[in-house]
Amino acid sequence: MSRTAHNDRIVEQFTRWARPFSELPVHAEAEGMARTLAAAGIGPDMKVLDVACGPGIVACAAAQRAAHVTGIDLTPAMIAQARERQESLRLSNLDWRVSDAMKLPFAEGAFDVVLTRYSFHHMPDPLPVLREMKRVCRRGGRVVVIDATPTPETQAAYDRMETLRDPSHASALTLDQLRAVGREAGLKEGLVDGYRLTAQLSTVADGKDMQALLQMFEADIDSGEDRIGVGACRDGYDIRFCFPISIVAWSVADVI
């Protein structure tokens, strides 16, 4: 699939999901947010960029610690949700852009911290994105990626599950693969952390592949083998499972 076609699929998916996505409690879950902000190391004098910011959940949390935060996203409907969130929180130190992460519209070294959460699995090739994040981060600054990282043994099944749940999914990297992308981008690894993000299937999926997705989860639960790697279990009429989230923070070398 071409980059343009994949981007169109992302915009279609997240235009439809913009408001439900912004209202999901799982996306503001306290432990994950605390770990994200700690990894970013945001100070009161810092400028922060949130790449693929979605409805602005992380950007608005970061704005309560930073001098200024910019959020960019490919989907205009997500940026509209982000602006609503900003207004509801009465935050003045944010701005928003509709933009492709593959070509960030900012000067080299413009930010102290550049982060992205739950976005890399939508990118067929995350390396150019990470290089762009590095480019716009100042020397000595921090680049942070937070995303689901299945184990090597469960990666293929996890990708099948995610593709059924969300057709804009490309591929989830394992933690080792994510760390390797950082090395290839020329970043210096500083921190690796993680957490399990619990979700109810009925709140994070719908659409034409829902029956196939349910069948996949049911088979996985009945097998007792956790082949998807998400610890799925029945919860009344629903299914509960956990996204395996990793946080990797790198620094940008302070010398060329």
ChimeraX attribute file (.defattr): number of C-alpha atoms within 10 A of each C-alpha:
attribute: neighborCount
match mode: 1-to-1
recipient: residues
	/A:1	7
	/A:2	8
	/A:3	12
	/A:4	9
	/A:5	10
	/A:6	18
	/A:7	18
	/A:8	14
	/A:9	16
	/A:10	19
	/A:11	20
	/A:12	16
	/A:13	16
	/A:14	21
	/A:15	15
	/A:16	12
	/A:17	17
	/A:18	22
	/A:19	15
	/A:20	11
	/A:21	19
	/A:22	19
	/A:23	14
	/A:24	13
	/A:25	11
	/A:26	16
	/A:27	18
	/A:28	15
	/A:29	12
	/A:30	11
	/A:31	11
	/A:32	20
	/A:33	16
	/A:34	13
	/A:35	15
	/A:36	25
	/A:37	16
	/A:38	10
	/A:39	23
	/A:40	25
	/A:41	17
	/A:42	20
	/A:43	15
	/A:44	12
	/A:45	11
	/A:46	17
	/A:47	22
	/A:48	28
	/A:49	28
	/A:50	25
	/A:51	25
	/A:52	25
	/A:53	28
	/A:54	29
	/A:55	30
	/A:56	27
	/A:57	21
	/A:58	22
	/A:59	29
	/A:60	26
	/A:61	18
	/A:62	27
	/A:63	22
	/A:64	17
	/A:65	17
	/A:66	22
	/A:67	16
	/A:68	20
	/A:69	26
	/A:70	22
	/A:71	28
	/A:72	28
	/A:73	23
	/A:74	21
	/A:75	25
	/A:76	20
	/A:77	20
	/A:78	27
	/A:79	24
	/A:80	18
	/A:81	20
	/A:82	28
	/A:83	19
	/A:84	14
	/A:85	18
	/A:86	22
	/A:87	11
	/A:88	9
	/A:89	12
	/A:90	10
	/A:91	14
	/A:92	13
	/A:93	15
	/A:94	22
	/A:95	16
	/A:96	20
	/A:97	18
	/A:98	18
	/A:99	17
	/A:100	16
	/A:101	21
	/A:102	17
	/A:103	12
	/A:104	17
	/A:105	14
	/A:106	14
	/A:107	11
	/A:108	15
	/A:109	17
	/A:110	16
	/A:111	25
	/A:112	24
	/A:113	29
	/A:114	28
	/A:115	28
	/A:116	26
	/A:117	23
	/A:118	17
	/A:119	19
	/A:120	24
	/A:121	20
	/A:122	18
	/A:123	21
	/A:124	15
	/A:125	15
	/A:126	20
	/A:127	19
	/A:128	15
	/A:129	19
	/A:130	25
	/A:131	19
	/A:132	20
	/A:133	31
	/A:134	29
	/A:135	20
	/A:136	22
	/A:137	27
	/A:138	21
	/A:139	19
	/A:140	16
	/A:141	21
	/A:142	28
	/A:143	30
	/A:144	28
	/A:145	26
	/A:146	24
	/A:147	23
	/A:148	26
	/A:149	25
	/A:150	23
	/A:151	17
	/A:152	14
	/A:153	12
	/A:154	16
	/A:155	19
	/A:156	16
	/A:157	17
	/A:158	22
	/A:159	19
	/A:160	17
	/A:161	18
	/A:162	20
	/A:163	16
	/A:164	21
	/A:165	21
	/A:166	21
	/A:167	16
	/A:168	21
	/A:169	23
	/A:170	18
	/A:171	22
	/A:172	25
	/A:173	21
	/A:174	20
	/A:175	22
	/A:176	12
	/A:177	13
	/A:178	22
	/A:179	20
	/A:180	15
	/A:181	19
	/A:182	25
	/A:183	14
	/A:184	12
	/A:185	19
	/A:186	16
	/A:187	21
	/A:188	17
	/A:189	18
	/A:190	13
	/A:191	13
	/A:192	16
	/A:193	13
	/A:194	18
	/A:195	15
	/A:196	16
	/A:197	17
	/A:198	16
	/A:199	18
	/A:200	17
	/A:201	20
	/A:202	13
	/A:203	13
	/A:204	14
	/A:205	17
	/A:206	15
	/A:207	10
	/A:208	10
	/A:209	14
	/A:210	16
	/A:211	12
	/A:212	13
	/A:213	20
	/A:214	19
	/A:215	11
	/A:216	16
	/A:217	25
	/A:218	15
	/A:219	14
	/A:220	20
	/A:221	18
	/A:222	11
	/A:223	10
	/A:224	11
	/A:225	11
	/A:226	17
	/A:227	19
	/A:228	24
	/A:229	21
	/A:230	20
	/A:231	19
	/A:232	24
	/A:233	19
	/A:234	13
	/A:235	11
	/A:236	7
	/A:237	7
	/A:238	12
	/A:239	17
	/A:240	18
	/A:241	20
	/A:242	18
	/A:243	19
	/A:244	20
	/A:245	19
	/A:246	23
	/A:247	24
	/A:248	23
	/A:249	24
	/A:250	24
	/A:251	22
	/A:252	24
	/A:253	15
	/A:254	9
	/A:255	6
	/A:256	5
